[in-house]
Amino acid sequence: LPAPISLAATWDTSAAQSYGVIVGSESRDLGNSLVEGPDINIARVPQNGRTFEAFGEDPYLVGQIGAAEIEGIQSQHIIADVKHYDANNQEQDRFTINEIIDERTLHEIYLPAFEAAVREAHVAAVMCAYPQINGTYNCENDPLMNQILKGDWGFQGFVTSDFGATRSTVASALAGMDLE
């Protein structure tokens, strides 16, 4: 399969769904029940070492390609775990960075692809990310997880942490993280 950034360059949601079917089918053949993906973070820093595994800088395109891939993965009875919620857009200091993001930017750039994953593709799992947003680590971020993800969007799946992204037990659980 091509790198996901190449898939997105096609603007072809049917190709993205077929891509997801292959990923889901191969995962099932290996005995896995969950795919840690797709990565739908917005390309904001060109040097990000993971830009190639996401779908680019356009929030609408990322959401549509991501939703189609999720539908393909989950059609194979495999859980898609969309990542990295939210604003995990650079490698440098990604474990400790505090991303200062105003509400408009959050809702116009960083959240639309995740909203499409939830509302259009009915993704089964969401992975919370390492960074802080406005002073709160993602896996402890009640407004992001309980209010937006589970409240506004009606997310019915489970939230899991990225490896080592859990900074607490009680605060993370109360904020909506379900699985470390």
C-alpha positions in Angstrom: 0.0 0.0 0.0 1.2 3.6 -0.6 1.9 5.9 2.2 -1.4 7.5 3.4 -0.3 10.9 2.3 -0.2 9.5 -1.2 -3.6 8.0 -0.8 -5.0 11.4 0.2 -3.5 13.1 -2.8 -5.9 11.1 -5.0 -9.0 12.7 -3.3 -10.6 9.3 -3.9 -12.7 8.1 -1.0 -13.5 4.8 -2.7 -9.7 4.1 -2.9 -9.5 5.0 0.7 -12.2 2.6 1.6 -10.5 -0.2 -0.4 -7.3 0.7 1.4 -9.1 0.3 4.7 -10.5 -3.1 3.6 -7.0 -4.3 2.9 -5.7 -3.0 6.2 -8.6 -4.6 8.1 -8.4 -7.9 6.2 -4.6 -8.2 6.8 -5.0 -7.3 10.4 -7.7 -10.0 10.8 -5.5 -12.5 9.0 -2.8 -11.8 11.6 -5.2 -12.4 14.5 -5.4 -8.7 15.5 -8.7 -7.1 16.5 -7.6 -3.5 16.5 -5.7 -1.3 14.1 -4.0 1.8 15.6 -5.1 4.0 12.8 -5.7 5.9 10.7 -3.6 8.9 11.7 -5.7 11.9 10.9 -3.6 14.7 12.3 -3.3 17.8 10.2 0.0 18.5 8.6 1.1 21.7 10.2 4.9 21.2 10.6 6.6 19.9 7.5 9.4 18.3 9.5 7.0 16.2 11.5 8.3 12.7 11.2 4.8 11.3 10.9 3.3 13.6 8.2 3.6 10.8 5.7 1.2 8.5 7.7 -1.6 11.0 7.8 -3.6 12.7 5.0 -2.2 16.3 4.7 -3.2 19.8 5.6 -6.8 20.1 4.5 -9.2 19.4 7.3 -12.1 18.4 5.0 -9.9 16.1 2.8 -8.4 14.5 5.9 -11.9 13.9 7.3 -13.3 12.3 4.2 -10.3 10.1 3.4 -10.0 9.1 7.1 -13.7 8.3 7.4 -13.6 6.1 4.2 -10.5 4.2 5.5 -12.2 3.7 8.9 -15.3 2.3 7.1 -13.1 -0.1 5.2 -11.2 -1.3 8.3 -14.4 -1.8 10.3 -16.1 -3.6 7.4 -13.6 -6.4 8.2 -14.8 -6.6 11.8 -11.7 -4.9 13.0 -11.7 -1.9 15.4 -10.3 1.2 13.9 -8.5 3.4 16.5 -8.3 6.8 15.0 -5.4 8.9 16.2 -3.9 11.2 17.6 -6.7 13.1 19.4 -5.8 16.0 19.2 -3.2 18.4 17.7 -0.4 15.9 17.7 1.3 17.7 14.8 5.0 17.7 15.6 7.7 15.4 16.9 9.9 17.8 18.8 8.8 18.0 22.4 5.6 16.1 21.6 5.5 14.5 25.0 5.6 17.8 26.8 4.5 20.6 24.5 1.7 22.9 25.4 -0.2 23.7 22.2 -2.0 27.1 22.6 -5.0 26.8 20.3 -7.9 29.2 20.2 -11.5 27.9 19.9 -11.9 28.9 16.3 -8.7 27.2 15.2 -9.5 24.1 17.2 -12.9 23.8 15.6 -11.9 24.7 12.1 -8.5 23.0 11.7 -7.9 20.3 14.4 -11.3 18.8 15.2 -13.2 18.4 11.8 -11.4 15.2 10.8 -12.1 13.6 14.2 -15.7 14.7 14.0 -16.0 13.0 10.6 -14.5 9.8 12.0 -17.1 9.7 14.7 -20.2 11.0 13.0 -19.7 9.7 9.5 -17.6 6.5 10.0 -18.7 5.6 13.5 -15.2 4.8 14.5 -15.0 2.3 17.4 -11.9 3.8 19.2 -10.1 7.1 19.6 -6.5 7.4 20.8 -5.7 10.4 22.9 -2.4 12.0 22.2 0.7 13.3 24.1 0.5 17.1 23.9 -1.2 19.5 26.1 -3.8 21.7 24.7 -4.1 25.0 26.5 -2.4 23.6 29.6 -4.2 20.2 29.9 -2.7 17.0 28.6 -5.0 15.4 26.0 -5.7 12.2 28.0 -6.8 14.4 30.9 -8.7 16.9 28.8 -12.4 16.9 29.9 -13.5 19.5 27.3 -12.0 17.5 24.4 -13.1 14.0 25.5 -16.2 14.2 27.6 -17.8 17.4 26.3 -16.9 17.4 22.6 -16.1 13.8 21.7 -18.6 11.9 23.9 -21.1 14.7 24.4 -21.4 16.9 21.3 -20.5 14.2 18.8 -22.1 11.2 20.7 -19.0 9.0 20.4 -20.0 5.5 21.6 -16.7 3.7 21.4 -13.7 3.8 23.8 -10.8 6.1 24.3 -7.4 4.6 24.6 -4.1 6.4 25.3 -1.1 6.6 23.1 1.9 4.7 24.5 3.0 6.6 27.6 0.5 9.4 27.1 -1.3 8.7 30.4 -0.1 11.2 33.0 -2.6 10.3 35.7 -5.1 7.7 36.7 -8.1 9.5 38.3 -7.8 12.7 36.1 -7.6 10.7 32.9 -10.5 8.4 33.9 -12.7 11.3 34.9 -11.8 13.1 31.6 -13.0 10.2 29.5 -10.0 8.0 28.9 -11.2 4.4 29.0 -8.1 2.3 28.4 -4.4 2.9 29.0 
